[in-house]
Amino acid sequence: MDRKSLTFEQAEGVEPLPSQLNRKDVSPRVRATIWAVLEEEIRTEERPYGKFGPLWFKIFRNEYAFRQGRPIDEFVNSFASYYNKIKSEIMNADYIQVFGFLQWVIRDPSTPKNFITEIAEGLAWSHAAYRLIDGDTLVPVSDPLVTEALERAMADARSSGMGAGLAHLRSAIDQLATDQYANSVRESIHAVEAVALRLNRGSKTLGTALTRLEANGTIHEAMKKGFSALYGYTNDERGIRHSLIEGEAAKVDEADALFMLGACAAFVSYLIAKGQAAGLMK
């Protein structure tokens, strides 16, 4: 019955990570966004006879010499050739080359401030794994431990037959990818709820299931209290579920959703391991 709630790809374990967590990949959406911002900016610098104007000529000549380590006098002011080269790299190169080039350009003193602002906004909009801070530094949006926890939880849920938990984790990822952060938090909590209820079939809610699992020694009291506190965050009068029920936008952002996805994924793996040790897994 669990497979009926999943697509074939999900049931077979082909679940992509949300782009915010996939640090070594640059999605087509991120590439297209970076190129759109850059192309619009440098297109204004195109001059007659196929040359760059003075601003981007200086920026790209500096990149050619001081980043690539090539003789500065050999840089050719050819708009078409350099334009095509940059486009090819942005759209096809690995994440090191793409973000390395981007950060170098951002840090050039001549780079226009409006370009930097638009790049920062574009990286956030396209859910890039790296974001701009302090106006000149690209940093990962999430700790790699979140990625590891999510990958492990999905593998654990799949191998133990916890199809409902797997489906909710997958849904949390989908919601995260479409800016539905409150929905993502809700689905992350549902993943834990699905596993807890499966381990304690007589329970109707996550709170009851955790209490019973604590009582029979399956989970530690501190773990139960910690997750109950997170669960309460989604249920109090200002929480996630209340806002969804009332039809209002919950005050939840990307950081909240990423944290809850990682925390819930780790707890899914914890519950599955404890359930297996206690003989609760069928």
N, C-alpha and C positions, 0 to 999 in steps of 0.2 A: 504493500500500500504506500510505502514511503516514496517509491519511485514516481507515483502518480502526481506528486506535488513538485516534481523536478522536470527540467528539460533533459533530453538525452545527454547533452554535453555536461550538464551539472551532475547528473547521476554517475557519469563516467569519470568525473574528476577533472574536467577541463574548465576550471574556473579562473578567469583572469583577475589579477589583483586590481584594486582601484588605482588609477594612474598616479594619485598622490603618494602611493606607497611603492610604486615600481621605479626605484631610483635609477636603475641602469637602462631604462627604456624611455624613449621620447615618443609619445603617441602622435599619430597624424594630426590630431587637433592642436597639440602643443606646437608642433613644427609649423603648421599652417598659420598659427597665431603669431609666432615670432617673425616669420617671413612677412606676414601682412604688415606688421608694424614697421619692420626694417625697410621693406620695399617702398612703402608710402613715403618714408623719410628720405631715402636716398634718391627716389625718383625726382624729387624737387631739385636735386643737385645736378641733374643731367644737363649738359651744356652742348652747344653746337659742335659738330665735328667729333661726336662720340666721346666726350671727355667729362670727368667729374668737375663740379665746382670746387672752389678752394677748401670748403669745410670738410667734406667727406674725402676729398683727395688726401688731405693731411691725416685724417683718422686712419684711412686704409693704408696709406704709405707707412705710417708708424706701426700698424699691425704687421705689415709685410716685413718690416725691418726688425722690430724689437720683440715681436711674438714669434714670428716664423724664423727669425735669425738670418735673414737674407740681406744682401747689399742694398742699401737704401736707394742708390743711384740706378738700380736695375728695375725699380718699380715703374711700370708703364701706365700712364694715365689713360686707360681704355675702359670706358663705361661698360660696354657690352661684355668684354671678357671677364672683368672682375665681378660684375653683376651676376653673370651666369655661374661663376665659380662659387660665390657666396650662396646663391640659391641652391645649388647642388649640395653644398655642405649642410645647410640648414635642413634640407628635406631628406637627406640620405645618410649623413655621418652619424657616428655613435654619440652617446650622451656627453662623453668627455669633450669631443670636438665642438659639439653644438654649444654647450654651456660654457666651455672654455673660451671660445670666440666671443660669445655674448658678454661674458663678464669683462673680458679685456676691452671691448668697445665701450661698455658702460663706464669703465674706470678711466678712459682717455679724457683728459681735461677739456678737450674740444667738443665732446659729445653733447648735443643739445639736451637740456633738462626735460623738455617735453617728451623726447624720445624715451628717456629713462622712466618717466612716469607712465607712459603708455605700455612699456615693456612690463613694468611691475603689475599693472592692471591686467595685462594680457596673460601673464603667467598664472595669476589667481583665477581668472575667468576660465582658462583652459585646463585647470586642475593639474598643473605641472608639479612634478615631484620636488622641484626647487623653486624658491621664492626669493625676491630681492629684499634685503634689509639694509638700513642705513644708506640707501641710495647707491651702493656700490658693491654689494657682496651677495652672492647667491648661496643659499643654505637649503638643506633638505627640510621639507615641511614636516616630516615625521621621523621619529626614532626607528631605526631598523628593527628594534625589538618588537614593534607593533606588527611589522611585516612577518617576522618569524612566528609570532603568536597566531596570526591569522592563518598562515599556511599550515601550521601544525594542527590548529583546531579543525580546519576543513578536512585535512587528512584523517584525523582522529574520528570525526563525525562520519566520514565516508566509510572507513574501515570497520566501524562498530555498528553500522546500520542505522545511525541516527539521522535519517533522511530529513526529518522536519527541522532539526537544528541546522543541518547543512543548508537547507532551503532558505532559512531566515538569515544566515550569514551571507549567502549569495544576494539576497534581497537588500541587506544592509549596504553591501558594496554598490549595488545598482542605484540605490537612493543617494549614496554619497557622490556618485558620479554625475548626478543630475541636480545637485545643490539642494536636495531634500534632506537637510541635516536632521531635522526633528524625526522624520520618518526613518532615517538611518539608525538613530539612537533607539527608536522603538523596536526596529527589527533586530538590532543587536541584543536587546534585552529578551526579545522573544526566542532567540536562539538558546540562551541560557534556560529560559522557562521550559522550552520544549524538551531539553535534555533532562532537567530536574524532574519534570512530570513523568517522563519515560522511566526514570529510575525509581519513582515512587508513584505508582499508578493510582493509588487511592487519593492523591492530592488533586485539588482543583486550581490552586494558584501557586505561583512561585514561592511566595512567603511560606505557605503551609508545607510545600515540598522541602524547602531548606530546613525548616524547623524539624521535620521528621527525619531528614537525613542526618541532622546534627544529633538528634535524640538516639538514633541507632548506631552512632559512632562512625558514620560514613564520612562526614566532613567535620573539620575543626570548628569550634565555636567562633574563633576570631575570623575565620574565612566567611562563615555564615553572616556574622555581624557586618563585616566589611561590604559584602555584596548586597546585603539587605539595605544598607545605607545608600548605595548607588541606585538600587531598585526604587527606593523611596523618592529619590530625586526625580524619577520619571512619573511619579504618581501623586505628589503633593499638589496643593491647590494652584501652584505656579509651574507645575512640571510639564513634561512632554505630553503625556496622554491627556491631561486636562486641556491643554491648548489645542490639541487635535480634535477633541470632542467638541469644544466650544467653537471650533472653526476659526481660531485665531492662529497667527504665526508665532510659534514658540521662539523664545529668545535663545536659539541654539545656533552655533556657528560651526565652521569646518573643524576647528580644533576640538570642540566638544564631541563631534561625531567620530573623529579619528581616535580620540581617547577612549570613548565608549566601545568602539569596535575592537580595539586592542584589548581592553579590560575584559570584555565579554568573551572574546575569542580565547583568552587565557583561561577564563573560568570554565568554558565549555570543555577544554582539554582536561582541566583539573577534575571536573565532575565525572567525565568519562573514565579517567584513570582510577578515581575513587570507587566508582560503580563497578568497574571490572574487578578491583581488589576485593570488594565486599560481596561479589557473586551476584550482583543485581542485573547484570547484562545477560540477556537471553540470546 
